[in-house]
Amino acid sequence: MTERHEIFEKINELARNIDADFEFSDIEQIEEFLDDFENQQYEEYDEIERLYNELMELSYYDEEESDQ
């Protein structure tokens, strides 16, 4: 299991605490969630945002490696 996959699993676990049927399958869905002001009310929001930032860092390093 890749680190990226593990982060998605953690994010989805947090999302299930908000709504049992909710699951993120791509980064765009996470961005939509974070951009929706109403979602800031959930205690899981900050942790989902932190994990999203980790995903972005991994994507950045993946792009750097592929450019070499």
MARVEXZA-678985 format. One record per residue (C-alpha): residue in three letters; x, y, z negated. Coordinates in steps of 0.1 Angstrom, whole numbers, plus 5000, padded with zeros to 4 digits. Example, Ala and Ser with C-alpha at 12.3 -4.5 7.8 and 13.67 -1.06 7.14 Angstrom:
Ala512349554922;Ser513749894929;
//
This chain:
Met500050005000;Thr501550335010;Glu501750634987;Arg499350815009;His496750535006;Glu497250534968;Ile496450904966;Phe493250854987;Glu492250574963;Lys492750804933;Ile490851084950;Asn487950844958;Glu487850714923;Leu487451074910;Ala484851134937;Arg482850834926;Asn482650994891;Ile480851284908;Asp478551084930;Ala478650704933;Asp478050714971;Phe480750974978;Glu483950864995;Phe486651055014;Ser488050895045;Asp490251185058;Ile491951505048;Glu489351725065;Gln486651585041;Ile488751675011;Glu489352025025;Glu485652075029;Phe485051954994;Leu487752194980;Asp486452485001;Asp482952454988;Phe482652694958;Glu479952484942;Asn482252184938;Gln484452384914;Gln481952304887;Tyr483051944885;Glu485851854860;Glu487351634886;Tyr487851924910;Asp491252034897;Glu492651674898;Ile491351624934;Glu492951954944;Arg496251844928;Leu496151514947;Tyr495251684979;Asn498351904975;Glu500451584971;Leu498951455003;Met499951775021;Glu503551745008;Leu503751385020;Ser502351495054;Tyr504951775056;Tyr507851535049;Asp506451275073;Glu506451545100;Glu509951645092;Glu511151285094;Ser509451225127;Asp511051545142;Gln514551405136;
//
